[in-house]
Amino acid sequence: MITTPAPSVRASLRELSKDYASMADSERYPAMAALFSTKGRLVSPSGTTVGHDALARAFSGLSRYESTFHMLGQSRYWQDQETIRGEIYCQAHHFSASTKMTMFIRYEDSYEAAGDSWLFSERVVLVSATTRSDLDPPTP
């Protein structure tokens, strides 16, 4: 039977995704990896990454951009027996000197309780589309 988690649980799970986005944008990659359980997995178009050290290394790949900006969209959560899952939409903007790459992402998450908080046990990154555009030069 599929049920909806309690409002307090949904709020905590939403905060977890907000922390993930904020840590990506502020280049706090080890802290970002700590949002995953010890055996947490990130499944992305470039492969599967497991464990805190490997996750932190994978996230540090974002440092090749001058900056990033992750904007979260809608989210929904459900519980199937003992597993809580979520679906979170995101626009991930990646800036270099003269271009911007925007990825339209849907995350499919599974969560694990950690005391009074929650961790990702798995985060699947599904990229719906990617756009690239030139940036206007800075105005003097």
N, C-alpha and C positions, 0 to 999 in steps of 0.2 A: 504494500500500500504506500502510495506517495503522499506525503504531507508537507505542509509549509512549516519551516522552523519558527520558533517564537520570535516576536519582534526584536527582543534584545539580542538574540543570536544573529538575526539578519543585519542588525546595526553593527555588530562586531565584525561580521564578515565583510561588510561594506568598508569599514575602517581598515581592514587588512589590505584590501585592494587600493585604497587611498594611500596607505603607507608605501606599498609597492611602487606606485606611480611617483610619489614624492621622492622616495629614495633613488629611483632611477634618474630623476631630473637633477638631484643634488649630488649625484655620483657617490652614493654611500653603498657601494656594492656588497661588502661583507654584511652590513645590516640588512640589505635586501635579501641576501641568501638566508639570513637567520629567520626570515618570515616563513621558511619552509621547514617541515619536520626533518629529522636527521637523515631519513632516507627519501626526502622529498624529491620529486621529479619535475623537470621542466621539459615539455615536449614541444619543439618548435620546428619550423620548416627546415632548419639546419641540423636537426637531430635531437637526441634525448640526453639530458644532463642530469646527473644524480649526485646528491651530497653537497654540503655547504661549500667546501673548497672549490669544487668544480663549478658550482653555480656562481660563486663570486667571480671566478675567472671568466665565465661566460658573460655575465653582466658587465664586466669591465670593458667588453667590446664596444659598449656605448660611448666610451671615452674618445673614440675616433671622431665623434661629432663635437662641434664647438659648444652646442647645447641641445637639450631635448626638452620637450614639453608634452606631457601625457595628460589628456583630457578624458575623464571617465564619462560614459553615458549611462544608459539604463542597466539595471542588474535585476536578476531574479534568483531565488534560492529554493531548493526543495530537498526533502529528506526521503530516501528510499531505504527502508529498514534502518540500518545503523549508519549509513553513509550520508553526509550532507554534501550537496553539490551546488554549484552556482554557475551562472552565465553572466559575464560582464563585458560590456562593449567599451572600446577605447579608440581614440584617435591619438596616434603616437607621431609627433612631429620631431624630425631630426634635422638640425641646422648645421650647415657648413658655411664657409666664407661667402659663397655666392648662390647656394642652392638650399632648397628645403625638400626633404622627402617626408611624405605623410603616409603612414600605414593605417588602414582601417582594420582593427583587430576585434575578434571575439575570443575571449578567454573562456575555456571550459575548465572549471576548477573542482577539485575534491578537497575536503578540509579534514583536519584532525584537531581534536580538542587538546589544549595544553594548559591545564589548570583552568583559570578563569578566562583564558584567551583562546585564539584559534590560529592554526598554521595551515599553510598549503601542504597537502600531501602530494597533490599533482596539479600542475597548471599546464593546460594544452593551449598553445598559441595558434589561432586560426586567422590567417591574413586574408581578408576578403578582397582587398585591392591596395595598390600602392601608386601614389602619384609623386611626380617630381616637378618642381617649378624653380625658376630663377628668382632670386631675391633682388629687390631694388637696392642700389648702392645707398649707403647712409647719407642723410641730408646734412650738409655742414651747418 
